[in-house]
Amino acid sequence: MALLKSCSCLICSNSLGDIDSPSRIFFCLDCDSTMCNSCKTVHEKITTLTGHSLIKYEEVNSFPTTSLMQAIKCHHHNGENREFYCSDHCTSFCFICFLQDHRRCEHSERIEKIANDMNQSVRIEEIINRIEKQQKSLETIHDHKHSTLQALNEERPKLEAEMSALIEKLTAMYYQLLMRRVTY
């Protein structure tokens, strides 16, 4: 419960930490949001949200509870499971409700398809994040390689001059040794 800091609904910005009892915090299974008692009251009065399933937040962690199991069932057709979601009306419903009330809605889809699409988009985001990290890593390697190559190019004339000086010195020493041998 300590992770809940404020109401996640769009109606208010109440601090849930100020609420004296955890039983006064609610969770909407359809909106996937936590809310205070005041927001719950407003949520229940909004026409497009009346079919949403609200439970006490403390019941969320005790899955599967009877409240959560009942939330799967259609409120209008006993025995039918809610399998569709309409984003036009912000509600989930069974197949019979789909045929009766949501057949013409442009944004009605199976909940399973929506979940799969969300899962795929999360995977795609993870792949994009990994690619971006690899790109940054490659850019760092490229920058390091470029700066090292530049440093070597700057150092090259100095090293060549030192090598030439050493070769001249060795050559001179070699001739001196040869001259000593010839004189003996």
Accessible surface in RSA format (square Angstrom, percent):
REM  Atomic radii and reference values for relative SASA: ProtOr
REM  Chains: A
REM  Algorithm: Lee & Richards
REM  Probe-radius: 1.40
REM  Slices: 20
REM RES _ NUM      All-atoms   Total-Side   Main-Chain    Non-polar    All polar
REM                ABS   REL    ABS   REL    ABS   REL    ABS   REL    ABS   REL
RES MET A   1    97.52  50.5  51.81  34.3  45.70 108.8  53.63  45.6  43.88  58.1
RES ALA A   2    97.55  89.7  66.34 102.4  31.21  71.0  79.18 111.5  18.37  48.7
RES LEU A   3   167.26  93.2 149.18 106.7  18.08  45.4 150.04 105.4  17.22  46.3
RES LEU A   4    30.98  17.3  22.74  16.3   8.24  20.7  24.71  17.4   6.27  16.9
RES LYS A   5   154.35  75.3 144.46  88.6   9.89  23.5  92.43  83.2  61.92  66.0
RES SER A   6    56.85  48.0  48.28  64.4   8.57  19.7  17.72  37.7  39.14  54.8
RES CYS A   7     8.75   6.6   0.00   0.0   8.75  20.6   0.00   0.0   8.75   9.4
RES SER A   8    61.99  52.4  37.17  49.6  24.82  57.2  44.73  95.2  17.26  24.2
RES CYS A   9    17.05  12.9   6.22   6.9  10.84  25.5  10.79  27.3   6.26   6.8
RES LEU A  10   182.51 101.6 147.39 105.4  35.11  88.3 151.55 106.4  30.96  83.3
RES ILE A  11    78.66  44.8  47.34  35.3  31.31  75.5  52.79  38.0  25.87  70.2
RES CYS A  12    40.90  30.9  21.10  23.5  19.79  46.5  32.34  81.9   8.56   9.2
RES SER A  13   102.87  86.9  79.79 106.5  23.08  53.2  45.39  96.7  57.47  80.5
RES ASN A  14    60.87  42.0  55.34  53.5   5.52  13.3  11.10  26.7  49.77  48.1
RES SER A  15    47.06  39.8  39.46  52.7   7.60  17.5  25.39  54.1  21.68  30.4
RES LEU A  16     5.21   2.9   0.44   0.3   4.77  12.0   0.68   0.5   4.53  12.2
RES GLY A  17    62.63  77.2   0.00   N/A  62.63  77.2  35.06  96.2  27.57  61.7
RES ASP A  18   120.17  84.2  89.24  88.8  30.94  73.2  34.40  81.0  85.77  85.5
RES ILE A  19    38.25  21.8  20.10  15.0  18.14  43.7  24.48  17.6  13.77  37.4
RES ASP A  20   121.24  84.9  81.74  81.4  39.50  93.4  49.40 116.3  71.85  71.7
RES SER A  21    34.21  28.9  33.55  44.8   0.67   1.5  22.86  48.7  11.36  15.9
RES PRO A  22    64.50  47.0  62.73  57.2   1.78   6.5  64.03  52.9   0.48   3.0
RES SER A  23    38.38  32.4  34.59  46.2   3.79   8.7  17.28  36.8  21.10  29.6
RES ARG A  24   109.91  46.1 109.30  55.7   0.61   1.4  33.79  46.2  76.12  46.1
RES ILE A  25     4.18   2.4   4.18   3.1   0.00   0.0   4.18   3.0   0.00   0.0
RES PHE A  26    22.46  11.2  22.46  13.9   0.00   0.0  22.46  13.6   0.00   0.0
RES PHE A  27    26.57  13.3  26.57  16.5   0.00   0.0  26.57  16.1   0.00   0.0
RES CYS A  28     0.00   0.0   0.00   0.0   0.00   0.0   0.00   0.0   0.00   0.0
RES LEU A  29    54.86  30.6  31.39  22.5  23.48  59.0  31.81  22.3  23.05  62.0
RES ASP A  30    28.67  20.1   5.40   5.4  23.28  55.0   4.91  11.6  23.76  23.7
RES CYS A  31    56.45  42.7  27.41  30.6  29.04  68.2  17.63  44.7  38.83  41.9
RES ASP A  32   108.70  76.1  89.56  89.1  19.14  45.3  25.39  59.8  83.31  83.1
RES SER A  33    14.54  12.3  12.63  16.9   1.91   4.4  12.39  26.4   2.15   3.0
RES THR A  34    10.96   7.8  10.69  10.8   0.28   0.7   8.07  10.8   2.90   4.4
RES MET A  35     0.50   0.3   0.50   0.3   0.00   0.0   0.44   0.4   0.06   0.1
RES CYS A  36     3.58   2.7   3.58   4.0   0.00   0.0   3.58   9.1   0.00   0.0
RES ASN A  37    57.82  39.9  56.98  55.1   0.84   2.0   5.66  13.6  52.16  50.4
RES SER A  38    72.97  61.7  63.86  85.2   9.12  21.0  34.54  73.5  38.44  53.8
RES CYS A  39     1.40   1.1   1.05   1.2   0.35   0.8   0.35   0.9   1.05   1.1
RES LYS A  40    43.39  21.2  43.39  26.6   0.00   0.0  10.51   9.5  32.88  35.0
RES THR A  41    58.70  41.7  58.42  59.2   0.28   0.7  40.69  54.7  18.01  27.2
RES VAL A  42    63.41  41.7  62.98  57.0   0.44   1.0  63.41  55.1   0.00   0.0
RES HIS A  43     6.19   3.4   6.19   4.3   0.00   0.0   5.67   5.8   0.52   0.6
RES GLU A  44    81.26  46.7  68.02  51.5  13.24  31.5  28.88  55.9  52.38  42.8
RES LYS A  45   158.04  77.1 130.63  80.1  27.41  65.3  87.75  79.0  70.29  74.9
RES ILE A  46    67.77  38.6  62.59  46.6   5.18  12.5  67.77  48.8   0.00   0.0
RES THR A  47   114.55  81.5 104.00 105.4  10.55  25.1  72.49  97.4  42.06  63.6
RES THR A  48    65.90  46.9  56.16  56.9   9.73  23.2  51.06  68.6  14.84  22.4
RES LEU A  49    26.09  14.5  24.31  17.4   1.78   4.5  24.31  17.1   1.78   4.8
RES THR A  50    86.43  61.5  59.63  60.5  26.80  63.9  39.82  53.5  46.61  70.5
RES GLY A  51    20.94  25.8   0.00   N/A  20.94  25.8  17.26  47.4   3.69   8.3
RES HIS A  52    15.01   8.2   1.27   0.9  13.74  35.2   1.27   1.3  13.74  16.0
RES SER A  53     9.58   8.1   5.43   7.2   4.15   9.6   9.52  20.3   0.06   0.1
RES LEU A  54    39.57  22.0  10.25   7.3  29.32  73.7  10.31   7.2  29.27  78.8
RES ILE A  55    14.02   8.0   7.85   5.8   6.18  14.9  14.02  10.1   0.00   0.0
RES LYS A  56    85.22  41.6  83.77  51.4   1.45   3.5  35.78  32.2  49.45  52.7
RES TYR A  57    35.45  16.6  35.45  20.2   0.00   0.0   4.50   3.4  30.95  38.1
RES GLU A  58    82.41  47.3  65.58  49.6  16.84  40.1  31.26  60.5  51.16  41.8
RES GLU A  59    48.83  28.0  47.70  36.1   1.14   2.7  20.39  39.4  28.45  23.2
RES VAL A  60    37.01  24.4  31.93  28.9   5.08  12.2  31.93  27.7   5.08  13.8
RES ASN A  61   121.81  84.0  88.80  85.8  33.02  79.5  33.78  81.3  88.04  85.1
RES SER A  62    60.21  50.9  43.07  57.5  17.14  39.5  49.62 105.7  10.59  14.8
RES PHE A  63   140.98  70.5 116.36  72.1  24.62  64.1 116.36  70.5  24.62  70.5
RES PRO A  64    90.36  65.9  70.05  63.9  20.32  73.8  70.05  57.8  20.32 126.3
RES THR A  65    25.48  18.1  18.95  19.2   6.54  15.6  25.48  34.2   0.00   0.0
RES THR A  66   106.02  75.4 102.02 103.4   4.00   9.5  75.42 101.3  30.60  46.3
RES SER A  67    30.65  25.9  26.27  35.1   4.38  10.1   5.16  11.0  25.48  35.7
RES LEU A  68    17.70   9.9  15.34  11.0   2.36   5.9  15.34  10.8   2.36   6.3
RES MET A  69    96.11  49.8  93.97  62.2   2.14   5.1  91.62  77.9   4.49   5.9
RES GLN A  70   122.12  68.3 116.64  85.2   5.48  13.1  40.74  86.7  81.38  61.7
RES ALA A  71     9.49   8.7   4.45   6.9   5.03  11.4   7.67  10.8   1.81   4.8
RES ILE A  72    78.79  44.8  74.09  55.2   4.70  11.3  78.79  56.7   0.00   0.0
RES LYS A  73    91.04  44.4  90.44  55.5   0.60   1.4  60.97  54.9  30.08  32.0
RES CYS A  74     7.53   5.7   1.49   1.7   6.04  14.2   0.00   0.0   7.53   8.1
RES HIS A  75    99.76  54.5  64.60  44.9  35.16  89.9  49.53  51.0  50.23  58.4
RES HIS A  76   138.15  75.5 106.81  74.2  31.34  80.2  70.77  72.9  67.38  78.4
RES HIS A  77    39.41  21.5  34.76  24.2   4.65  11.9  30.18  31.1   9.23  10.7
RES ASN A  78   148.51 102.4 119.65 115.6  28.85  69.5  34.75  83.6 113.76 110.0
RES GLY A  79    63.04  77.7   0.00   N/A  63.04  77.7  33.94  93.2  29.09  65.2
RES GLU A  80    60.52  34.7  59.23  44.8   1.29   3.1   3.78   7.3  56.74  46.3
RES ASN A  81    61.41  42.3  57.92  56.0   3.49   8.4   5.87  14.1  55.54  53.7
RES ARG A  82    22.50   9.4  11.31   5.8  11.18  26.6   4.56   6.2  17.93  10.9
RES GLU A  83    67.27  38.6  61.46  46.5   5.81  13.8  23.50  45.5  43.77  35.7
RES PHE A  84    15.16   7.6  15.16   9.4   0.00   0.0  15.16   9.2   0.00   0.0
RES TYR A  85    54.04  25.2  54.03  30.7   0.01   0.0  35.27  26.5  18.78  23.1
RES CYS A  86     0.00   0.0   0.00   0.0   0.00   0.0   0.00   0.0   0.00   0.0
RES SER A  87    60.99  51.5  44.94  60.0  16.05  37.0  34.42  73.3  26.57  37.2
RES ASP A  88    67.10  47.0  35.20  35.0  31.90  75.4  22.01  51.8  45.09  45.0
RES HIS A  89    70.45  38.5  70.22  48.8   0.23   0.6  40.11  41.3  30.33  35.3
RES CYS A  90    47.89  36.2  47.89  53.4   0.00   0.0   2.76   7.0  45.14  48.7
RES THR A  91    19.70  14.0  19.70  20.0   0.00   0.0  14.43  19.4   5.27   8.0
RES SER A  92    13.02  11.0   7.50  10.0   5.51  12.7   4.66   9.9   8.36  11.7
RES PHE A  93     6.52   3.3   6.14   3.8   0.38   1.0   6.52   4.0   0.00   0.0
RES CYS A  94     0.08   0.1   0.08   0.1   0.00   0.0   0.08   0.2   0.00   0.0
RES PHE A  95    93.07  46.6  92.89  57.5   0.18   0.5  92.89  56.3   0.18   0.5
RES ILE A  96    60.70  34.5  60.70  45.2   0.00   0.0  60.70  43.7   0.00   0.0
RES CYS A  97     3.26   2.5   3.26   3.6   0.00   0.0   1.21   3.1   2.05   2.2
RES PHE A  98    43.08  21.6  43.08  26.7   0.00   0.0  43.08  26.1   0.00   0.0
RES LEU A  99    75.86  42.2  73.33  52.5   2.54   6.4  73.50  51.6   2.36   6.4
RES GLN A 100   118.72  66.4  83.96  61.4  34.76  82.8  35.57  75.7  83.15  63.1
RES ASP A 101    96.05  67.3  67.53  67.2  28.52  67.4  22.73  53.5  73.31  73.1
RES HIS A 102    17.88   9.8  17.79  12.4   0.09   0.2   6.82   7.0  11.06  12.9
RES ARG A 103   156.39  65.7 135.27  69.0  21.12  50.3  41.15  56.2 115.24  69.8
RES ARG A 104   223.94  94.0 195.48  99.7  28.45  67.7  80.47 110.0 143.47  86.9
RES CYS A 105    26.78  20.3   8.80   9.8  17.97  42.2   5.92  15.0  20.85  22.5
RES GLU A 106   152.97  87.8 118.02  89.3  34.95  83.2  45.14  87.3 107.83  88.0
RES HIS A 107   100.24  54.8  93.54  65.0   6.70  17.2  66.48  68.5  33.76  39.3
RES SER A 108    21.33  18.0   1.38   1.8  19.94  45.9   1.38   2.9  19.94  27.9
RES GLU A 109    67.98  39.0  62.60  47.4   5.38  12.8  24.90  48.2  43.08  35.2
RES ARG A 110   112.37  47.2 109.26  55.7   3.11   7.4  39.06  53.4  73.31  44.4
RES ILE A 111    68.84  39.2  68.72  51.2   0.12   0.3  68.72  49.5   0.12   0.3
RES GLU A 112   123.24  70.8 115.78  87.6   7.46  17.8  40.73  78.8  82.51  67.4
RES LYS A 113   103.81  50.6 100.36  61.6   3.45   8.2  80.10  72.1  23.72  25.3
RES ILE A 114    47.60  27.1  46.50  34.6   1.09   2.6  47.56  34.2   0.04   0.1
RES ALA A 115    52.95  48.7  44.92  69.3   8.03  18.3  49.18  69.3   3.77  10.0
RES ASN A 116    77.64  53.5  76.53  74.0   1.11   2.7  16.72  40.2  60.91  58.9
RES ASP A 117    60.77  42.6  55.32  55.1   5.46  12.9  27.24  64.1  33.53  33.4
RES MET A 118   121.12  62.7 119.65  79.2   1.47   3.5 102.44  87.1  18.68  24.8
RES ASN A 119    69.02  47.6  64.03  61.9   4.98  12.0  16.01  38.5  53.01  51.2
RES GLN A 120    98.81  55.3  98.16  71.7   0.65   1.6  17.71  37.7  81.10  61.5
RES SER A 121    50.55  42.7  48.08  64.2   2.47   5.7  36.82  78.4  13.72  19.2
RES VAL A 122    75.44  49.6  75.11  68.0   0.33   0.8  75.24  65.4   0.20   0.5
RES ARG A 123   121.37  51.0 120.80  61.6   0.57   1.4  49.32  67.4  72.05  43.7
RES ILE A 124    97.40  55.4  97.40  72.6   0.00   0.0  97.40  70.1   0.00   0.0
RES GLU A 125   105.73  60.7 104.40  79.0   1.33   3.2  32.94  63.7  72.78  59.4
RES GLU A 126    91.08  52.3  88.76  67.1   2.33   5.5  33.22  64.3  57.86  47.2
RES ILE A 127    79.83  45.4  79.81  59.5   0.02   0.0  79.81  57.5   0.02   0.0
RES ILE A 128    83.31  47.4  82.97  61.8   0.34   0.8  83.31  60.0   0.00   0.0
RES ASN A 129    78.24  54.0  76.77  74.2   1.47   3.5  15.53  37.4  62.71  60.6
RES ARG A 130   144.88  60.8 143.57  73.2   1.30   3.1  57.17  78.1  87.71  53.2
RES ILE A 131    98.20  55.9  97.63  72.7   0.56   1.4  97.63  70.3   0.56   1.5
RES GLU A 132    83.01  47.7  82.27  62.2   0.74   1.8  25.30  48.9  57.71  47.1
RES LYS A 133   147.40  71.9 140.75  86.4   6.65  15.8  86.27  77.7  61.13  65.1
RES GLN A 134   114.81  64.2 112.33  82.1   2.48   5.9  33.61  71.5  81.20  61.6
RES GLN A 135    97.87  54.7  94.84  69.3   3.03   7.2  27.06  57.6  70.81  53.7
RES LYS A 136   139.43  68.0 137.44  84.3   1.99   4.7  81.86  73.7  57.57  61.3
RES SER A 137    57.69  48.7  49.27  65.8   8.41  19.4  30.73  65.4  26.95  37.8
RES LEU A 138   118.41  65.9 114.73  82.1   3.68   9.2 115.37  81.0   3.04   8.2
RES GLU A 139    87.86  50.4  85.81  64.9   2.05   4.9  38.21  73.9  49.65  40.5
RES THR A 140    90.63  64.5  86.65  87.8   3.98   9.5  64.76  87.0  25.87  39.1
RES ILE A 141   104.89  59.7 102.16  76.1   2.73   6.6 104.53  75.3   0.35   1.0
RES HIS A 142   114.98  62.8 112.40  78.1   2.58   6.6  77.38  79.8  37.60  43.8
RES ASP A 143    89.60  62.8  84.71  84.3   4.89  11.6  28.73  67.6  60.87  60.7
RES HIS A 144   128.62  70.3 123.33  85.7   5.30  13.6  83.92  86.5  44.71  52.0
RES LYS A 145   136.05  66.4 130.97  80.4   5.08  12.1  79.68  71.7  56.37  60.0
RES HIS A 146   109.41  59.8 105.72  73.5   3.69   9.4  72.43  74.6  36.98  43.0
RES SER A 147    58.59  49.5  53.61  71.5   4.98  11.5  43.14  91.9  15.46  21.7
RES THR A 148    60.58  43.1  55.25  56.0   5.34  12.7  54.91  73.8   5.67   8.6
RES LEU A 149    94.54  52.7  93.21  66.7   1.34   3.4  94.16  66.1   0.38   1.0
RES GLN A 150    92.71  51.8  89.25  65.2   3.46   8.2  27.30  58.1  65.41  49.6
RES ALA A 151    55.65  51.2  49.58  76.5   6.07  13.8  52.00  73.2   3.65   9.7
RES LEU A 152   103.32  57.5  99.87  71.4   3.45   8.7 100.33  70.5   2.98   8.0
RES ASN A 153    85.93  59.3  75.13  72.6  10.80  26.0  23.21  55.9  62.72  60.6
RES GLU A 154   122.14  70.1  97.03  73.4  25.11  59.8  48.24  93.3  73.90  60.3
RES GLU A 155    69.85  40.1  69.28  52.4   0.57   1.4  22.43  43.4  47.42  38.7
RES ARG A 156   144.54  60.7 142.96  72.9   1.58   3.8  38.48  52.6 106.06  64.3
RES PRO A 157    83.40  60.8  76.68  69.9   6.72  24.4  78.84  65.1   4.56  28.3
RES LYS A 158   122.83  59.9 113.94  69.9   8.89  21.2  71.61  64.5  51.22  54.6
RES LEU A 159    83.69  46.6  83.46  59.7   0.24   0.6  83.46  58.6   0.23   0.6
RES GLU A 160    85.77  49.2  83.35  63.1   2.42   5.8  39.06  75.6  46.71  38.1
RES ALA A 161    63.64  58.5  50.36  77.7  13.28  30.2  58.43  82.3   5.21  13.8
RES GLU A 162    86.02  49.4  81.20  61.4   4.82  11.5  39.20  75.8  46.81  38.2
RES MET A 163   115.39  59.8 114.43  75.7   0.97   2.3  88.89  75.6  26.51  35.1
RES SER A 164    58.69  49.6  55.72  74.4   2.96   6.8  25.63  54.6  33.06  46.3
RES ALA A 165    59.79  55.0  50.25  77.6   9.53  21.7  55.22  77.8   4.57  12.1
RES LEU A 166   104.72  58.3 104.27  74.6   0.45   1.1 104.65  73.5   0.08   0.2
RES ILE A 167   104.16  59.3 103.52  77.1   0.64   1.5 104.06  74.9   0.10   0.3
RES GLU A 168   122.91  70.6 114.75  86.8   8.16  19.4  44.31  85.7  78.60  64.2
RES LYS A 169   132.78  64.8 126.31  77.5   6.47  15.4  75.84  68.3  56.94  60.6
RES LEU A 170   114.80  63.9 111.32  79.6   3.48   8.7 111.66  78.4   3.14   8.4
RES THR A 171    58.50  41.6  54.02  54.8   4.48  10.7  43.26  58.1  15.24  23.0
RES ALA A 172    50.53  46.5  43.33  66.9   7.19  16.4  49.42  69.6   1.11   2.9
RES MET A 173   101.48  52.6 100.58  66.6   0.90   2.1  92.25  78.4   9.23  12.2
RES TYR A 174   128.33  59.9 126.05  71.7   2.28   5.9  90.67  68.1  37.66  46.4
RES TYR A 175   130.18  60.8 130.15  74.0   0.03   0.1  83.43  62.7  46.74  57.6
RES GLN A 176   105.56  59.0 102.09  74.6   3.47   8.3  32.17  68.5  73.39  55.7
RES LEU A 177   109.23  60.8 107.12  76.6   2.11   5.3 107.18  75.3   2.05   5.5
RES LEU A 178    60.33  33.6  59.93  42.9   0.40   1.0  60.16  42.3   0.17   0.4
RES MET A 179   127.16  65.9 126.48  83.7   0.68   1.6 105.63  89.8  21.53  28.5
RES ARG A 180   138.06  58.0 136.56  69.6   1.50   3.6  38.91  53.2  99.15  60.1
RES ARG A 181   186.35  78.2 171.02  87.2  15.33  36.5  56.25  76.9 130.10  78.8
RES VAL A 182   118.46  77.9  91.38  82.7  27.08  65.2  98.62  85.7  19.83  53.8
RES THR A 183   114.12  81.2  77.61  78.7  36.51  87.0  75.59 101.5  38.53  58.2
RES TYR A 184   209.37  97.7 151.16  86.0  58.21 151.5 124.54  93.6  84.83 104.6
END  Absolute sums over single chains surface
CHAIN  1 A    14182.1      12456.4       1725.8       8302.5       5879.7
END  Absolute sums over all chains
TOTAL         14182.1      12456.4       1725.8       8302.5       5879.7
